[in-house]
């Protein structure tokens, strides 16, 4: 049964628009609605690509744990072709692969049903007298799996094409040797936040709070030169460095050549941040765990280790602690009976308004 929640309207003109209603951040009915209309229809981080390079490697995982909770498995066949399959046996629903490893085929330990690494049905004991068996319904369902640099992405039912989703990022950072980026487990960690996932995105996407909340970061970035660009499926915040801070050595043909770029802060709808610094990439994966609880995973990929402790990307943990504190404060505020909606700064909240517009569109759209 679909949750009954009011339709949300966000004016396309930021000068006239109000923000999302406060109930979007606190009412479980909105969270339930978002699970199917937003997260099941969008691209989500699946795994680090380096984990499944060898033929026969299988990697079970749960897609967006705490929100979609979909059991999936990534397989690498004998030709090292990667696939993302349902990890639920087509007989009685048991999990098929229960641990990472290397296999020649997949076998459900409940009743022995066997599948090939591409999900095709292979065999099933004690089914000789079953009519019209096997059929295509006895194979493991497959969903799209896409590789981009060191990252793997999937979607249960993508509303947009993967290449279209990532095109603006490729246009800006495609010159970087993404295949050479290596995950740094020492600086990769999860944060649990007592706030709605959309509040975390709101905060990330607006420029307004930087000089008030992130004084250390403000010493490295030129706030007056900071700006946001929108594109259909996300946005880019341009972090321009103050004199003396590390910047990208951009190629002459780059659209930002000549600018002192300290960071490219990309956001892709609905819940992915790709933060590029001269030292590499920090991926922020925002995973909803409920109407007022969120897990944010910081995953670092290093390119130039010598610049790791410098510039805008030097102390991400400190910035995250500052963000957590303010977002959790806002969560308490939007739960107030006396607050409903606010207004936007047309100069500094371009990204947040864009996000609210997209989120309202997905939530309003019945399929």
N, C-alpha and C positions, 0 to 999 in steps of 0.2 A: 504494500500500500504506500503510495507516494505521500510524503509529508505535506501538510497544508500550510503554506507560508505565503504572505503577500508578495505580489510582483514588486520588483525593485526597479526604479527608473533613475538613471544617472544622465544628466544633461550633457550632450556632447560638448557644449561650450563651458569650459572650466570656469569662466567668469560668472556663469549663472548657476552652476551645479552645486549640489550639496553632496556630502560624503555618504557612504553606505550607512543605513540605519544601524543603530547600536546593537539591535537584536541579532544581526548577522554574526556578530562576534561572540554571542553568548547563548543563543537559543539552539539546543541540540537538533531541532527540526531543520535548521539551515545546514548544519553539519551533515546530517543524513542526506539532504538534497545534493550537497556538493560531492558526496562520495560517487554518485552515479553520473550526475550531469557535468561535473568538472573533472574529477580525478580519473575516472574510468575512460574518459575520452581524450586525455592528454598524454604527452610523452613524459615518461618518468625514468630517472636513473635506475639502472639495473645492476651493474657491477663494474669493477675495474677490468678492462679488457685483458690485462696481463695475466689474470688468473686462469683464463681458459684458452691458452694458446696451443696446447698439445692435443693431438688426435686422441679421442676417447675420453677426454676430460668432461666430467659432469659437475655442475654447480647448482644445487638447489637453493632457492631463496624465496622470500615472501615479498611480493610487490607492495610497496608502501604500507609496511607493517603498522598496524594501529588505525588504518583508514580503509584501504582496499582489502588488505589481508589475503591476497591471492597467491596460492602456492604455485610456483613456477620452477622450471629447471632449464638452465642453459646447457646445451650439449655441443660437443665438438666431434664431428664424425671422422671417419678414417681419412678424409681429405682435409680435415681441420676446418670444415665449414661450420659456422656457428648457427644455432637455432635456439629459439625460446619456445618451450613447450609447456602445456599444462602438466603439473606434477601430481595430478589426481587420476587414479586408475579408472578406466572407463567401465570396469565391472561393478565394483561396489563402493568406489570413492575413497579408497585408502591412498595415502601418499606413496608414490612409487619410489622416488629416490630420497633417502633419508640422511645422506651424508655425501660430502664432496669426495671425489676420487676419479679413478680411471676405469671405464667399463667398456665391454664390447657390445652390450645390449642392456636394456632396462628391464628389470623383473620386479613385479609387485610381490612382496613377501607374504601378503595375506592369502592369496589363492594361486599364485604362480603365473599370472598373466604376464606375457613377455612382449616387449616393444623394441623396435630398432631405434638407433640414436636419432633418426629423423622423425620419430613418433609413430611410425607405421606399426600396425598390429602384426605380431609374429606368430604367437601360439597361445593356447589356453587349454589346460587339462580338463577332462570330464565334460567337454562341450560337444561331443560327437553327434548327439541327437538334437541339438538346438537348431531350429529352422532358421534359414536366411542369415546364417552366421559364418564368417564375420562380415561386417559391412564397414563403410567409412566411419560410422559412429563409434567403432571399436578402436580407432586410432586416437592417439593423444592429440588434442587440438593444438595448433601452432598459432602464435601471434608474432607480429613484426619484431625484429631485432635489428638495431642499427648501431654501427660503430662510428664514433667521431673522436679522433685522436686517441687518448688513453681510456675513453669512456664508452660504455655500452648503454643503450636506451631501448625501452620497449613501451608498448601501449596496448591496453586491452581492446580498445576500439577507437583509434586515432581520428579526431575530427579534422586534422590538418596533416599535410604531407611533411615528413621529417625534414627533407631538404629545404622546404619553405620555412619551417620553424627555425632552422639554424642558419639560413642564408645570410642574415645581417652580421652574424658573428664571423662567419667565414670571410665576409667582405673586409672586416676590420683586422682580424688576427690570423687569417689564412697564411700569411707570410711566415708565421712562427713555426718552428719544427715540432709540432704537437706530438708526433710519434716518438720524439726523444724525451718528452716530459716523463719523469719518474715519480711515482707516489712516494711521499715521505710519511711513513707511519708515525714518526716522532711528533709531528705537528698536526696530525689528523685526529680529530676527536669529536664526540657527540656532546651536545648541550640539551638539557631538558628545561623547558621554559613554561611557566604557568601563565600562558596566554594563547589566544587563538592564532592559528597559523597566518591568517590574513592580516592581523595586526603586525606580525613580524615583517611581512612583505610591505605593508604600508610604510613602516619605519625605514626599511631599506631603500624604498623607492623615492623618498622625498629628501630634498637637499636641506630643507629648512633647519633641521635639528643639528646639523654638523657643528656650527660654532658654539652651540649651547651644551651639547652632550659630549662631543668628541674634541676637547680642547687640544689634546696631543696631536690628533690627526689634522686639526685646523692649522697647526704650526707647519705642516708639510704640504698642505694643499692651499691653492689660491681660491678662496671661497667666491670672490668676485668674478673669477673666470670659470667657475664650475657651472656646468649646464647639462640638461637632459635632452636626448633625442628619442623620439617615439618611432617604432616601426610596428607593422600590423600585429605581430605576435609577441611583442616584448618592448624593451627599451634599453638605452645605453646612457649611463651617467659618465661624463667625461671628467676625470680627476686631473686637473692641471696643477703642476708642481710649482711651489715657490722656488725662487732662485737657490741653487746649491743642492737641491734634492735630486735623487736618481730619476731619470726619465728613460723612456723607450728610445732606442736608436732606430727610428722608423725609416723604411726604404723611401727613396725619392718619389715613387709613384703612389705612395700611401695617401689617402684623402686627408689625413691629419698631419702630414709632413710639415715641419716647421713649428708645430705646437709642442709645448713642454708637457707631454702626457706622462703622468705618474701612474695612472691606473685607468683601465677600461672596466667599468662596472656594468656587466650585462645582466639583465633579468629576462627570463623566458617564462611566459605564462604556462602554468600558474605558480610554480613553486621552486624554480631553479635559478640560482645566481652563479654566474661564471665571472670571477674577478681576476683579471689579468694584471700582473705587475712585472717589472723588469726581471724579477727572479723566477717567474713562472705563473702558476694558476692556483687559486683557491676556489674550490667548488663548494657552494653552500646548498645543501639539499634540505628543504623544509618539509618535514613529515608531520601531518596533523595526527594527533593522538586522541582528539576529542574536541568538544566545543571550546575548551579553555586550556588545552595542553598541547604542546608542540615539541617535537625533537628536531633539532637542527644539527646536521652532520657537516663538519668542516673537513674537507678532503684536500690535502695539499699535493701539488705536482710541481716539482722543482726543475727548472731549466738552467738557471745560472746561480749556483750555490753561493758565489762570492757576493751577491747582492741581497742575500736572504734576510739580513738583519737591518736593512736600510729602507728609508722611504715610507710611502703610504701603506705598504704591506708588511711592515716590520713587526708590529705587535698586534696581531689579529685577535688574540685572546683578550687583551685589554679592551679593544673596541667592542668585542662581543659582550663582555661584562657590562659595559656602559649601555649597550643596546638592550640587553636583558632587563636591566633595572628599570629603564624607562618604559619598555613594552609591558612589563608586568604591572607597572603603575597605571598605564592606560587601560589594561584589562579590568582592573578594579573600577576605573572611572566609567567605562562604557557599560558596566553592569548596573550603573546607577539608574534609579527610576526617574531621575530628573534630567537625564541627558538622552538626546536622540540622534541628531545629525549636526555636523559642522559645515564649514565652507572651506574652499581651497585658496591657497596662494597661487595666483595665475603664473607667477614667476618661479616659485620654488617647489610646487607640488604637482608638476606635470606628470611625473611617473606614477604617482599615487592615483591621480584622477584617471589615467589611462588604465591602470589595474582595476579600479572600481567599475569602469565602463565594461571591460572585458568580463569580469566576474559576474556582473549583473546580467550580461547577455547570455552567458552559459547557464546561469541559474534559472533564467526566465524561459529558456528554450526547451520545450517538451519534445521528446523524440518518439 
